[in-house]
């Protein structure tokens, strides 16, 4: 769904324009939208509710995930992202494990999106636009756009499943065969918990996970995984279903790992650039995952 926007017909204050876009909202709520960087006037972030908007200007309200946290809260909190790939249209960064991709309704002050947004505005005077998410405990390639047009272009590739997403996971034991495809559907409950759909159930969404063993050790195995769909916890659920849960999976696996992280990493992205070029971005599998792979005892 596109962000709500309005072309201004007559000179008016920004707060009045916002009231026309959201007539059901209180003025304080509209002011908070401005404070959190969610209001753009002709593509630039607005800062004052009383600002007079000229006829012909476009006022756009961004989603909560695309807004900023207040500048006074950013100082000294947000680390600069590790850049894997960048050009005029796209940025791919390395998301560390344990960091949210984007804030929830609780308004967490530090997320991967916040870090990229703050860095991009500080160094390039540009915004960043969210395209997808990685689960909190998953590390690796995280792609963002530098314009709404590029965001829409890449999101279409995600919807059409033409973006190639490769992961590597260290799992307990090994799958029943050297390679395979898991297709059990996934259902999300009202309280945001996800689970595999039972064979006799007709609900749930398609989830397709292709996997193959890369390396076997005494206790654990390294698995290369390609997902055709991007359901939440998809890889963890499918690996658990195979009897080889991802190491460090405290919800669907055997609990906390010795290396104190979920051993799942988004290692590669392949996508079509807006200029038509096919781009491949890779992220090195973390050393901690190899430490867990090479472990000799339980």
Buried (B, 14 or more C-beta within 10 A) or exposed (E): EEEEEBEBEEEBBBBBBBBEBEEEEEEEEBBBBBBBBBBBBEEEBBEEBEBEBEEEBEBBBBEEBBBBBEEEBBEEEBEEBEEBBBEEBBBBBBBBBEBBBBBEEEEEEBBBBBBBBBBBBEEEEBBBBBBBBBBBBBBBBBBBBBBBEBBEBBBEBBEEEEBBBBBBBBBBEBBEEEEBEBEBBBBBEEEEEBBBBEEEEEEBEEBBBBBEBBBBBEBBBBBBBBBBBBBBBBBBBBBBBBEBBBBBBEBBBBEEBEBEBBBBBBBBBBBBBBEEEEBEBBBEBBEBBBBBBBBEEE
